[in-house]
């Protein structure tokens, strides 16, 4: 067709398009947590590889965000990372183990154990890791609240 000469969308552009944002409203630069230097040496033809790396970077960012409030959390090394999905193993402070799926739709529990996907488990998607962990772990809520209070106290001291 007439549009076939267009290049494929990058993972970031596809995210914007998937959220129904018109191209003119897409940010000119990548989100701040994606360091551009990692991407500068990629070829346009390596878009699929870039998307897989995008998803790995995204999953690692999720892990780094909330690692302080769980016993263990890491991107699964056993389950494959694809351009549209990554898996994260998490053990809550209550010692419950989960395998989480990260996709465009958000995050959801896909198994009660590490490195597993239980197809029969139809859990709801959460927009953020905070919301998901909040629903699974009262100790996460406490740890998150305490961390927030400590940061507020530190800010208060800085302002005095």
DSSP file (Angstrom, degrees, kcal/mol; ACC not computed):
  #  RESIDUE AA STRUCTURE BP1 BP2  ACC     N-H-->O    O-->H-N    N-H-->O    O-->H-N    TCO  KAPPA ALPHA  PHI   PSI    X-CA   Y-CA   Z-CA
    1    1 A X    >         0   0    0      0, 0.0     3,-1.1     0, 0.0     4,-0.2   0.000 360.0 360.0 360.0-174.5    0.0    0.0    0.0
    2    2 A X  G >   +     0   0    0      1,-0.2     3,-0.6     2,-0.1     4,-0.0   0.806 360.0  52.1 -67.4 -30.6    0.9    3.7    0.1
    3    3 A X  G >  S+     0   0    0      1,-0.2     3,-1.5     2,-0.1    -1,-0.2   0.419  80.1  95.8 -87.9   3.6    2.2    3.5    3.7
    4    4 A X  G <  S+     0   0    0     -3,-1.1    -1,-0.2     1,-0.3    -2,-0.1   0.672  72.3  66.6 -71.9 -15.0    4.5    0.5    3.1
    5    5 A X  G <  S+     0   0    0     -3,-0.6    -1,-0.3    -4,-0.2    -2,-0.1   0.588  78.2 106.4 -81.3  -8.0    7.6    2.7    2.6
    6    6 A X  S <  S-     0   0    0     -3,-1.5     3,-0.1     1,-0.1     2,-0.1  -0.435  76.8-115.1 -70.3 144.1    7.5    3.9    6.2
    7    7 A X        -     0   0    0      1,-0.1    -1,-0.1    -2,-0.1     3,-0.1  -0.395  40.0 -91.7 -72.9 156.5   10.1    2.4    8.5
    8    8 A X        -     0   0    0      1,-0.1     2,-0.2    -2,-0.1    -1,-0.1  -0.317  47.9-101.6 -64.9 153.7    9.0    0.2   11.4
    9    9 A X        -     0   0    0      1,-0.1    -1,-0.1    -3,-0.1     2,-0.1  -0.495  32.3-120.9 -74.6 144.1    8.3    1.9   14.7
   10   10 A X     >  -     0   0    0     -2,-0.2     4,-2.9     1,-0.1     5,-0.2  -0.329  33.9-100.6 -71.9 168.0   10.9    1.7   17.4
   11   11 A X  H  > S+     0   0    0     36,-0.2     4,-1.9     1,-0.2     5,-0.1   0.892 125.3  48.5 -58.1 -40.1    9.8    0.1   20.7
   12   12 A X  H  > S+     0   0    0      2,-0.2     4,-2.0     1,-0.2    -1,-0.2   0.916 112.5  47.4 -68.2 -42.9    9.4    3.5   22.3
   13   13 A X  H  > S+     0   0    0      1,-0.2     4,-2.9     2,-0.2    -2,-0.2   0.898 110.3  53.3 -63.8 -39.6    7.4    4.9   19.3
   14   14 A X  H  X S+     0   0    0     -4,-2.9     4,-3.1     1,-0.2    -1,-0.2   0.878 106.3  53.4 -63.6 -36.7    5.2    1.7   19.4
   15   15 A X  H  X S+     0   0    0     -4,-1.9     4,-1.2     2,-0.2    -1,-0.2   0.932 111.0  46.1 -61.3 -45.4    4.5    2.4   23.1
   16   16 A X  H  <>S+     0   0    0     -4,-2.0     5,-2.1     1,-0.2     3,-0.5   0.933 115.4  45.9 -62.1 -45.7    3.4    5.9   22.2
   17   17 A X  H ><5S+     0   0    0     -4,-2.9     3,-1.9     1,-0.2    -2,-0.2   0.899 109.1  56.2 -63.7 -40.3    1.3    4.6   19.3
   18   18 A X  H 3<5S+     0   0    0     -4,-3.1    -1,-0.2     1,-0.3    -2,-0.2   0.739 102.7  55.7 -64.8 -23.1   -0.1    1.8   21.5
   19   19 A X  T 3<5S-     0   0    0     -4,-1.2    -1,-0.3    -3,-0.5    -2,-0.2   0.331 120.7-110.1 -90.8   7.6   -1.3    4.4   24.0
   20   20 A X  T < 5 +     0   0    0     -3,-1.9     2,-0.4     1,-0.3    -3,-0.2   0.684  66.9 150.1  77.2  17.4   -3.3    6.2   21.2
   21   21 A X      < -     0   0    0     -5,-2.1    -1,-0.3    -6,-0.2    -2,-0.1  -0.707  48.7-120.9 -85.5 131.7   -1.0    9.2   21.2
   22   22 A X    >   -     0   0    0     -2,-0.4     3,-2.5     1,-0.1     4,-0.4  -0.421  27.8-110.6 -68.2 148.1   -0.7   10.9   17.7
   23   23 A X  G >  S+     0   0    0      1,-0.3     3,-1.5     2,-0.2    -1,-0.1   0.807 115.3  61.7 -50.6 -36.8    2.8   11.0   16.4
   24   24 A X  G 3  S+     0   0    0      1,-0.3    -1,-0.3     0, 0.0    -2,-0.0   0.716 103.5  51.0 -66.9 -16.9    3.1   14.8   16.8
   25   25 A X  G <  S+     0   0    0     -3,-2.5    -1,-0.3     2,-0.1    -2,-0.2   0.492  82.9 113.9 -96.5  -2.6    2.6   14.4   20.5
   26   26 A X  S <  S-     0   0    0     -3,-1.5   -13,-0.1    -4,-0.4    -4,-0.0  -0.429  79.4-102.7 -66.9 140.0    5.4   11.8   20.9
   27   27 A X        -     0   0    0      1,-0.1    -1,-0.1    -2,-0.1     4,-0.1  -0.322  20.7-136.4 -60.6 145.7    8.3   13.0   23.0
   28   28 A X  S    S+     0   0    0     -3,-0.1     2,-0.3     2,-0.1    -1,-0.1   0.836  87.5  43.9 -73.1 -32.1   11.3   13.9   20.9
   29   29 A X  S    S-     0   0    0      1,-0.1     3,-0.1     0, 0.0    -2,-0.1  -0.709  95.3 -97.5-111.7 163.9   13.7   12.1   23.3
   30   30 A X        -     0   0    0     -2,-0.3    -1,-0.1     1,-0.1     6,-0.1  -0.312  59.4 -76.5 -69.7 160.5   13.5    8.8   25.0
   31   31 A X    >   -     0   0    0      1,-0.1     3,-2.1     2,-0.1    -1,-0.1  -0.282  50.6-108.8 -56.6 148.9   12.3    8.7   28.6
   32   32 A X  T 3  S+     0   0    0      1,-0.3    -1,-0.1    -3,-0.1     4,-0.1   0.796 114.5  61.2 -55.0 -33.8   15.0   10.0   31.0
   33   33 A X  T 3  S+     0   0    0      1,-0.1     2,-1.0     2,-0.1    -1,-0.3   0.662  86.7  82.5 -74.3 -10.3   15.8    6.5   32.5
   34   34 A X  S <  S-     0   0    0     -3,-2.1     2,-0.4     3,-0.0    -4,-0.1  -0.799  82.0-141.7 -91.6 102.5   16.8    5.1   29.1
   35   35 A X    >   -     0   0    0     -2,-1.0     3,-1.3     1,-0.2     4,-0.4  -0.487   4.0-149.1 -66.4 120.3   20.4    6.3   28.7
   36   36 A X  G >> S+     0   0    0     -2,-0.4     3,-1.7     1,-0.3     4,-1.2   0.797  89.1  71.8 -63.9 -29.3   20.8    7.2   25.1
   37   37 A X  G 34 S+     0   0    0      1,-0.3     4,-0.4     2,-0.2    -1,-0.3   0.820  91.8  59.1 -58.4 -29.7   24.4    6.2   24.9
   38   38 A X  G <4 S+     0   0    0     -3,-1.3    -1,-0.3     1,-0.2    -2,-0.2   0.782 111.8  40.2 -66.9 -25.5   23.4    2.6   25.1
   39   39 A X  T X4 S+     0   0    0     -3,-1.7     3,-1.8    -4,-0.4    -1,-0.2   0.601  89.0  89.0-100.8 -13.2   21.4    3.0   21.9
   40   40 A X  T 3< S+     0   0    0     -4,-1.2    -1,-0.1     1,-0.3    -2,-0.1   0.794  86.8  51.6 -62.5 -29.9   23.6    5.2   19.8
   41   41 A X  T 3  S+     0   0    0     -4,-0.4    -1,-0.3    -3,-0.2     2,-0.2   0.394  86.2 110.4 -90.2   6.4   25.6    2.3   18.2
   42   42 A X    <   -     0   0    0     -3,-1.8     2,-0.2     1,-0.0     5,-0.0  -0.547  64.5-130.7 -81.2 145.5   22.5    0.4   17.1
   43   43 A X    >   -     0   0    0     -2,-0.2     3,-1.4     1,-0.1    -2,-0.1  -0.605  19.8-120.2 -85.8 152.9   21.6    0.2   13.4
   44   44 A X  G >  S+     0   0    0      1,-0.3     3,-1.0    -2,-0.2    -1,-0.1   0.867 115.0  61.1 -58.2 -35.3   18.0    1.0   12.3
   45   45 A X  G 3  S+     0   0    0      1,-0.3     3,-0.4     2,-0.1    -1,-0.3   0.652  92.5  66.8 -68.4 -13.7   17.8   -2.6   11.0
   46   46 A X  G <>  +     0   0    0     -3,-1.4     4,-2.3     1,-0.2    -1,-0.3  -0.011  63.1 124.2 -95.5  29.8   18.4   -3.9   14.5
   47   47 A X  H <> S+     0   0    0     -3,-1.0     4,-2.4     1,-0.2   -36,-0.2   0.885  70.9  51.6 -59.7 -40.8   15.0   -2.5   15.7
   48   48 A X  H  > S+     0   0    0     -3,-0.4     4,-2.0     1,-0.2    -1,-0.2   0.935 110.8  48.1 -63.9 -44.3   13.8   -5.9   17.0
   49   49 A X  H  > S+     0   0    0      1,-0.2     4,-2.2     2,-0.2    -1,-0.2   0.877 110.4  53.1 -59.8 -38.0   17.0   -6.3   19.0
   50   50 A X  H  X S+     0   0    0     -4,-2.3     4,-2.8     1,-0.2    -1,-0.2   0.896 106.9  51.7 -64.3 -40.6   16.6   -2.8   20.3
   51   51 A X  H  X S+     0   0    0     -4,-2.4     4,-2.3     2,-0.2    -2,-0.2   0.885 108.6  50.5 -65.1 -38.3   13.0   -3.6   21.5
   52   52 A X  H  X S+     0   0    0     -4,-2.0     4,-2.0     2,-0.2    -1,-0.2   0.923 112.7  46.4 -64.1 -43.3   14.2   -6.7   23.3
   53   53 A X  H  X S+     0   0    0     -4,-2.2     4,-2.9     2,-0.2    -2,-0.2   0.891 109.4  56.0 -65.2 -38.3   16.9   -4.5   25.0
   54   54 A X  H  X S+     0   0    0     -4,-2.8     4,-2.7     1,-0.2    -2,-0.2   0.932 108.6  46.8 -53.8 -48.8   14.2   -1.9   25.7
   55   55 A X  H  X S+     0   0    0     -4,-2.3     4,-2.6     2,-0.2    -1,-0.2   0.870 112.3  49.5 -66.6 -37.9   12.1   -4.5   27.5
   56   56 A X  H  X S+     0   0    0     -4,-2.0     4,-2.6     2,-0.2    -1,-0.2   0.917 112.4  47.8 -65.8 -43.5   15.1   -5.8   29.5
   57   57 A X  H  X S+     0   0    0     -4,-2.9     4,-2.2     2,-0.2    -2,-0.2   0.918 112.6  49.8 -61.2 -44.2   16.0   -2.1   30.5
   58   58 A X  H  X S+     0   0    0     -4,-2.7     4,-2.0    -5,-0.2    -2,-0.2   0.923 112.0  47.3 -60.7 -46.2   12.3   -1.6   31.5
   59   59 A X  H  X S+     0   0    0     -4,-2.6     4,-2.2     1,-0.2    -2,-0.2   0.901 111.9  50.0 -64.2 -41.5   12.2   -4.8   33.6
   60   60 A X  H  X S+     0   0    0     -4,-2.6     4,-2.6     1,-0.2    -1,-0.2   0.865 108.2  53.6 -66.3 -34.8   15.5   -3.9   35.3
   61   61 A X  H  X S+     0   0    0     -4,-2.2     4,-1.9     2,-0.2    -1,-0.2   0.903 107.6  51.0 -64.3 -40.8   14.2   -0.4   36.1
   62   62 A X  H  X S+     0   0    0     -4,-2.0     4,-1.2     2,-0.2    -2,-0.2   0.935 111.7  47.8 -60.0 -47.0   11.1   -2.0   37.7
   63   63 A X  H  X S+     0   0    0     -4,-2.2     4,-1.2     1,-0.2     3,-0.5   0.933 112.1  48.5 -59.9 -48.1   13.4   -4.2   39.8
   64   64 A X  H  < S+     0   0    0     -4,-2.6     4,-0.3     1,-0.2    -1,-0.2   0.811 105.2  61.5 -65.1 -29.6   15.6   -1.3   40.9
   65   65 A X  H  < S+     0   0    0     -4,-1.9    -1,-0.2     1,-0.2    -2,-0.2   0.874 121.7  16.3 -63.6 -39.3   12.6    0.8   41.8
   66   66 A X  H >< S+     0   0    0     -4,-1.2     3,-2.0    -3,-0.5     4,-0.2   0.285  85.6 112.0-125.1   9.6   11.3   -1.5   44.5
   67   67 A X  G >< S+     0   0    0     -4,-1.2     3,-1.3     1,-0.3    -1,-0.1   0.822  75.7  62.6 -53.9 -33.7   14.1   -3.9   45.4
   68   68 A X  G 3  S+     0   0    0     -4,-0.3    -1,-0.3     1,-0.2    -2,-0.1   0.703 102.2  50.6 -66.2 -19.5   14.4   -2.2   48.9
   69   69 A X  G <  S+     0   0    0     -3,-2.0    24,-0.4    74,-0.0     2,-0.3   0.271 106.5  55.5-108.7  10.9   10.9   -3.3   49.8
   70   70 A X  S <  S-     0   0    0     -3,-1.3    22,-0.2    -4,-0.2     3,-0.1  -0.893  79.0-121.2-134.4 165.4   11.1   -7.0   49.0
   71   71 A X  S    S-     0   0    0     20,-1.7     2,-0.3     1,-0.3    21,-0.2   0.925  94.4  -2.3 -71.0 -45.3   13.3  -10.0   50.0
   72   72 A X  E     +A   91   0A   0     19,-1.7    19,-3.1    -3,-0.1     2,-0.3  -0.998  62.6 168.6-150.0 141.3   14.4  -10.7   46.4
   73   73 A X  E     +A   90   0A   0     -2,-0.3     2,-0.3    17,-0.2    17,-0.2  -0.915  12.8 147.3-156.9 130.7   13.7   -9.4   43.0
   74   74 A X  E     -A   89   0A   0     15,-2.2    15,-3.1    -2,-0.3     2,-0.2  -0.988  50.8 -94.8-159.8 152.0   15.4  -10.0   39.6
   75   75 A X  E     -A   88   0A   0     -2,-0.3    13,-0.3    13,-0.2     2,-0.1  -0.539  57.1-102.9 -66.6 133.9   14.6  -10.3   35.9
   76   76 A X        -     0   0    0     11,-2.8    11,-0.2    -2,-0.2    -1,-0.1  -0.372  30.4-169.3 -62.3 132.1   14.2  -14.0   35.1
   77   77 A X  S    S+     0   0    0     -2,-0.1    -1,-0.2     1,-0.1     4,-0.1   0.571  85.3  53.5 -93.9 -13.2   17.2  -15.6   33.4
   78   78 A X  S    S+     0   0    0      2,-0.1     2,-0.3    38,-0.0    -1,-0.1   0.854  98.1  65.1 -89.9 -40.2   15.3  -18.8   32.6
   79   79 A X  S    S-     0   0    0      1,-0.1     8,-0.2     8,-0.1     2,-0.0  -0.647  93.5-105.5 -88.2 143.2   12.2  -17.3   30.8
   80   80 A X        -     0   0    0     -2,-0.3     2,-0.6     6,-0.1    -1,-0.1  -0.335  20.1-138.1 -71.3 144.7   12.9  -15.5   27.5
   81   81 A X        +     0   0    0      5,-0.1     2,-0.2    -4,-0.1     5,-0.2  -0.903  29.3 179.6 -96.9 125.1   12.8  -11.7   27.1
   82   82 A X  B >   -E   85   0B   0      3,-2.7     3,-0.7    -2,-0.6   -27,-0.1  -0.647  45.9 -94.8-115.8 177.8   11.0  -10.7   23.9
   83   83 A X  T 3  S+     0   0    0      1,-0.2     3,-0.1    -2,-0.2    -2,-0.0   0.747 125.3  33.9 -66.3 -20.2   10.2   -7.3   22.5
   84   84 A X  T 3  S+     0   0    0      1,-0.2    20,-0.5    19,-0.1     2,-0.3   0.397 120.9  36.9-115.3   2.0    6.8   -7.4   24.1
   85   85 A X  B <   +E   82   0B   0     -3,-0.7    -3,-2.7    18,-0.1     2,-0.3  -0.992  47.0 174.8-156.8 144.3    7.3   -9.3   27.3
   86   86 A X  E     - B   0 102A   0     16,-1.6    16,-3.2    -2,-0.3     2,-0.4  -0.965  23.0-135.0-141.4 157.6    9.8   -9.8   30.2
   87   87 A X  E     - B   0 101A   0     -2,-0.3   -11,-2.8    -8,-0.2     2,-0.4  -0.929  13.3-164.5-120.1 141.4    9.5  -11.8   33.4
   88   88 A X  E     -AB  75 100A   0     12,-2.4    12,-3.6    -2,-0.4     2,-0.4  -0.985  10.5-145.9-127.3 129.5   10.5  -10.8   36.9
   89   89 A X  E     +AB  74  99A   0    -15,-3.1   -15,-2.2    -2,-0.4     2,-0.4  -0.787  23.8 179.6 -91.7 135.5   10.9  -13.1   39.9
   90   90 A X  E     -AB  73  98A   0      8,-2.5     8,-2.6    -2,-0.4     2,-0.5  -0.998  20.6-166.4-139.5 137.0    9.9  -11.6   43.2
   91   91 A X  E     -AB  72  97A   0    -19,-3.1   -20,-1.7    -2,-0.4   -19,-1.7  -0.985  23.7-143.4-117.3 120.7    9.9  -12.8   46.8
   92   92 A X    >   -     0   0    0      4,-2.4     3,-2.2    -2,-0.5   -22,-0.2  -0.222  30.3-101.4 -75.1 169.3    8.0  -10.6   49.2
   93   93 A X  T 3  S+     0   0    0    -24,-0.4    -1,-0.1     1,-0.3   -23,-0.1   0.718 125.0  63.8 -63.9 -19.4    9.0   -9.9   52.8
   94   94 A X  T 3  S-     0   0    0      2,-0.1    -1,-0.3     1,-0.0     3,-0.1   0.403 119.6-113.7 -82.0   4.0    6.3  -12.5   53.7
   95   95 A X    <   +     0   0    0     -3,-2.2     2,-0.4     1,-0.3    -2,-0.1   0.678  68.6 144.4  70.4  21.4    8.4  -15.1   51.8
   96   96 A X        -     0   0    0     40,-0.1    -4,-2.4    17,-0.0     2,-0.4  -0.768  39.5-144.7 -88.5 135.5    5.8  -15.6   49.1
   97   97 A X  E     +B   91   0A   0     -2,-0.4     2,-0.3    -6,-0.2    -6,-0.2  -0.831  22.3 171.9-106.3 139.5    7.3  -16.2   45.6
   98   98 A X  E     -B   90   0A   0     -8,-2.6    -8,-2.5    -2,-0.4     2,-0.5  -0.969  28.5-141.7-139.1 153.6    5.8  -14.9   42.4
   99   99 A X  E     -BC  89 111A   0     12,-2.2    11,-3.2    -2,-0.3    12,-1.1  -0.990  27.6-158.2-112.6 125.2    6.8  -14.7   38.7
  100  100 A X  E     -BC  88 109A   0    -12,-3.6   -12,-2.4    -2,-0.5     2,-0.5  -0.803   8.1-143.3-106.1 144.2    5.5  -11.4   37.2
  101  101 A X  E     -BC  87 108A   0      7,-3.0     7,-1.5    -2,-0.3     2,-0.6  -0.914  11.0-159.3-104.7 130.3    4.9  -10.7   33.5
  102  102 A X  E     +BC  86 107A   0    -16,-3.2   -16,-1.6    -2,-0.5     2,-0.2  -0.951  29.2 142.4-111.3 118.9    5.8   -7.2   32.3
  103  103 A X  E >   - C   0 106A   0      3,-2.7     3,-1.4    -2,-0.6   -18,-0.1  -0.789  68.1 -82.5-138.5-177.7    4.1   -6.2   29.0
  104  104 A X  T 3  S+     0   0    0    -20,-0.5     3,-0.1     1,-0.3   -19,-0.1   0.823 127.2  60.2 -56.7 -31.9    2.5   -3.1   27.4
  105  105 A X  T 3  S-     0   0    0      1,-0.2     2,-0.4     3,-0.0    -1,-0.3   0.673 117.7-109.5 -73.3 -16.5   -0.6   -3.8   29.4
  106  106 A X  E <   -C  103   0A   0     -3,-1.4    -3,-2.7    19,-0.1     2,-0.4  -0.948  50.2 -37.7 127.0-148.2    1.3   -3.6   32.7
  107  107 A X  E     +CD 102 126A   0     19,-2.8    19,-3.1    -2,-0.4     2,-0.3  -0.924  52.7 166.0-121.2 144.3    2.4   -6.2   35.3
  108  108 A X  E     -C  101   0A   0     -7,-1.5    -7,-3.0    -2,-0.4     2,-0.4  -0.990  40.7-100.5-151.6 157.4    0.6   -9.2   36.5
  109  109 A X  E     +C  100   0A   0     15,-0.4    14,-0.5    -2,-0.3    -9,-0.2  -0.643  34.9 172.0 -75.7 129.1    1.3  -12.4   38.5
  110  110 A X  E     +     0   0A   0    -11,-3.2     8,-3.4    -2,-0.4     2,-0.3   0.459  64.5  10.1-115.9  -6.6    1.7  -15.4   36.1
  111  111 A X  E     -C   99   0A   0    -12,-1.1   -12,-2.2     6,-0.2     2,-1.0  -0.968  61.1-124.3-165.8 154.1    2.9  -18.0   38.7
  112  112 A X  S    S+     0   0    0     -2,-0.3   -14,-0.3   -14,-0.2     2,-0.2  -0.636  94.2  38.0 -97.7  72.0    3.3  -18.7   42.4
  113  113 A X  S >  S-     0   0    0     -2,-1.0     3,-0.6     3,-0.1     2,-0.1  -0.846  98.0 -68.2 161.1 166.3    7.0  -19.5   42.1
  114  114 A X  T 3  S+     0   0    0     -2,-0.2   -15,-0.2     1,-0.2     3,-0.1  -0.457 105.5   5.6 -79.4 150.0   10.1  -18.3   40.2
  115  115 A X  T 3  S+     0   0    0    -17,-0.2     2,-0.3     1,-0.2    -1,-0.2   0.799 100.0 117.9  54.3  39.7   10.7  -18.8   36.5
  116  116 A X    <   -     0   0    0     -3,-0.6     2,-0.4    -5,-0.1    -1,-0.2  -0.955  48.2-159.1-134.1 153.3    7.2  -20.2   35.8
  117  117 A X        -     0   0    0     -2,-0.3     2,-0.8    -3,-0.1    -6,-0.2  -0.957   7.4-163.7-130.8 116.0    4.2  -19.3   33.7
  118  118 A X    >   -     0   0    0     -8,-3.4     3,-1.9    -2,-0.4    -2,-0.0  -0.862   3.3-163.2 -99.4 104.4    0.9  -20.8   34.7
  119  119 A X  T 3  S+     0   0    0     -2,-0.8    -1,-0.1     1,-0.3    -8,-0.1   0.746  87.2  60.3 -60.1 -24.9   -1.5  -20.3   31.7
  120  120 A X  T 3  S+     0   0    0    -10,-0.1     2,-0.9    -3,-0.1    -1,-0.3   0.621  82.8  93.2 -81.1 -10.9   -4.5  -21.1   33.9
  121  121 A X    <   -     0   0    0     -3,-1.9     2,-0.9   -11,-0.3    -3,-0.1  -0.730  53.9-177.1 -86.1 107.6   -3.7  -18.1   36.2
  122  122 A X        +     0   0    0     -2,-0.9     2,-0.2   -14,-0.0   -12,-0.1  -0.640  14.1 169.4-108.5  75.6   -5.7  -15.2   34.9
  123  123 A X        -     0   0    0     -2,-0.9     2,-0.1   -14,-0.5    -2,-0.0  -0.510  37.2-101.5 -86.9 154.2   -4.7  -12.4   37.2
  124  124 A X        -     0   0    0     -2,-0.2   -15,-0.4     1,-0.1     2,-0.2  -0.384  35.5-112.7 -73.3 152.0   -5.5   -8.7   36.6
  125  125 A X        -     0   0    0    -17,-0.1     2,-0.4    -2,-0.1   -17,-0.2  -0.592  23.9-151.1 -81.4 145.0   -2.9   -6.3   35.2
  126  126 A X  B     -D  107   0A   0    -19,-3.1   -19,-2.8    -2,-0.2     6,-0.0  -0.945  12.8-140.5-114.4 140.2   -1.5   -3.5   37.3
  127  127 A X  S    S+     0   0    0     -2,-0.4     2,-0.3   -21,-0.2    -1,-0.1   0.834  85.7  26.7 -68.1 -32.2   -0.4   -0.3   35.7
  128  128 A X  S  > S-     0   0    0    -21,-0.1     4,-1.8     1,-0.1   -21,-0.1  -0.894  73.6-123.5-130.8 159.3    2.6    0.0   38.1
  129  129 A X  H  > S+     0   0    0     -2,-0.3     4,-2.8     2,-0.2     5,-0.3   0.820 112.9  60.2 -66.8 -30.9    4.8   -2.3   40.2
  130  130 A X  H  > S+     0   0    0      1,-0.2     4,-2.4     2,-0.2    -1,-0.2   0.940 106.0  45.6 -62.2 -47.0    3.8   -0.3   43.3
  131  131 A X  H  > S+     0   0    0      2,-0.2     4,-1.4     1,-0.2    -1,-0.2   0.900 114.0  49.3 -63.2 -42.2    0.1   -1.1   42.8
  132  132 A X  H  X S+     0   0    0     -4,-1.8     4,-1.0     2,-0.2     3,-0.4   0.958 115.0  42.3 -63.3 -51.6    0.9   -4.8   42.1
  133  133 A X  H  X S+     0   0    0     -4,-2.8     4,-2.8     1,-0.2     3,-0.4   0.850 108.9  60.1 -66.1 -33.3    3.1   -5.2   45.2
  134  134 A X  H  < S+     0   0    0     -4,-2.4    -1,-0.2    -5,-0.3    -2,-0.2   0.871 106.9  47.2 -59.2 -36.6    0.7   -3.2   47.3
  135  135 A X  H  < S+     0   0    0     -4,-1.4    -1,-0.2    -3,-0.4    -2,-0.2   0.716 120.5  37.6 -78.4 -20.4   -2.0   -5.8   46.5
  136  136 A X  H  < S+     0   0    0     -4,-1.0     2,-0.5    -3,-0.4    -2,-0.2   0.755 116.0  40.9 -99.9 -28.9    0.3   -8.8   47.4
  137  137 A X     X  -     0   0    0     -4,-2.8     4,-1.6     1,-0.1     3,-0.4  -0.897  42.4-173.4-139.5 104.9    2.4   -7.7   50.3
  138  138 A X  H  > S+     0   0    0     -2,-0.5     4,-2.0     1,-0.2    -1,-0.1   0.867  97.1  57.4 -58.3 -35.2    1.4   -5.7   53.5
  139  139 A X  H  > S+     0   0    0      1,-0.2     4,-2.6     2,-0.2    -1,-0.2   0.823 101.5  55.8 -66.9 -30.3    5.1   -5.6   54.4
  140  140 A X  H  > S+     0   0    0     -3,-0.4     4,-3.1    -7,-0.2     5,-0.3   0.941 105.9  51.1 -62.8 -46.4    5.8   -3.9   51.1
  141  141 A X  H  X S+     0   0    0     -4,-1.6     4,-2.6    -8,-0.2    -2,-0.2   0.917 112.2  46.8 -56.2 -45.2    3.3   -1.2   52.0
  142  142 A X  H  X S+     0   0    0     -4,-2.0     4,-2.8     2,-0.2     5,-0.2   0.942 113.9  46.6 -62.6 -48.7    5.1   -0.7   55.4
  143  143 A X  H  X S+     0   0    0     -4,-2.6     4,-2.4     1,-0.2    -2,-0.2   0.901 114.3  48.1 -61.8 -41.3    8.6   -0.6   53.8
  144  144 A X  H  X S+     0   0    0     -4,-3.1     4,-2.1     2,-0.2    -1,-0.2   0.924 112.9  48.1 -66.1 -44.2    7.4    1.8   51.1
  145  145 A X  H  X S+     0   0    0     -4,-2.6     4,-2.4    -5,-0.3    -2,-0.2   0.901 112.4  49.0 -61.9 -42.4    5.7    4.0   53.7
  146  146 A X  H  X S+     0   0    0     -4,-2.8     4,-2.5     2,-0.2    -2,-0.2   0.906 110.4  50.5 -64.6 -42.1    8.8    4.0   55.9
  147  147 A X  H  X S+     0   0    0     -4,-2.4     4,-2.1    -5,-0.2    -1,-0.2   0.895 110.6  50.5 -62.5 -39.3   11.1    4.9   53.0
  148  148 A X  H  X S+     0   0    0     -4,-2.1     4,-2.3     2,-0.2    -2,-0.2   0.924 110.3  48.9 -63.9 -45.4    8.8    7.7   52.1
  149  149 A X  H  X S+     0   0    0     -4,-2.4     4,-2.6     1,-0.2    -2,-0.2   0.905 109.9  51.9 -61.3 -42.3    8.9    9.0   55.7
  150  150 A X  H  X S+     0   0    0     -4,-2.5     4,-2.3     1,-0.2    -1,-0.2   0.901 110.3  48.8 -61.7 -41.0   12.7    8.8   55.8
  151  151 A X  H  X S+     0   0    0     -4,-2.1     4,-2.3     2,-0.2    -1,-0.2   0.900 111.1  49.9 -65.9 -39.7   12.9   10.8   52.6
  152  152 A X  H  X S+     0   0    0     -4,-2.3     4,-2.5     2,-0.2    -2,-0.2   0.914 110.8  49.6 -64.4 -42.5   10.5   13.5   53.9
  153  153 A X  H  X S+     0   0    0     -4,-2.6     4,-2.3     1,-0.2    -2,-0.2   0.917 110.4  50.6 -60.7 -43.6   12.5   13.7   57.1
  154  154 A X  H  X S+     0   0    0     -4,-2.3     4,-1.9     1,-0.2    -2,-0.2   0.896 111.2  48.4 -61.8 -41.1   15.8   14.1   55.1
  155  155 A X  H  X S+     0   0    0     -4,-2.3     4,-1.7     2,-0.2    -1,-0.2   0.907 109.2  53.1 -63.8 -42.2   14.2   16.9   53.0
  156  156 A X  H  X S+     0   0    0     -4,-2.5     4,-0.8     1,-0.2    -2,-0.2   0.913 109.0  49.3 -60.3 -44.0   12.9   18.6   56.1
  157  157 A X  H >< S+     0   0    0     -4,-2.3     3,-0.7     1,-0.2    -1,-0.2   0.884 108.3  54.2 -62.9 -39.7   16.5   18.6   57.6
  158  158 A X  H 3< S+     0   0    0     -4,-1.9    -1,-0.2     1,-0.2    -2,-0.2   0.852 107.7  50.4 -62.0 -34.4   17.9   20.0   54.4
  159  159 A X  H 3<        0   0    0     -4,-1.7    -1,-0.2     1,-0.2    -2,-0.2   0.642 360.0 360.0 -81.5 -13.7   15.4   22.9   54.5
  160  160 A X    <<        0   0    0     -4,-0.8    -1,-0.2    -3,-0.7    -2,-0.2   0.482 360.0 360.0 -81.6 360.0   16.3   23.8   58.1
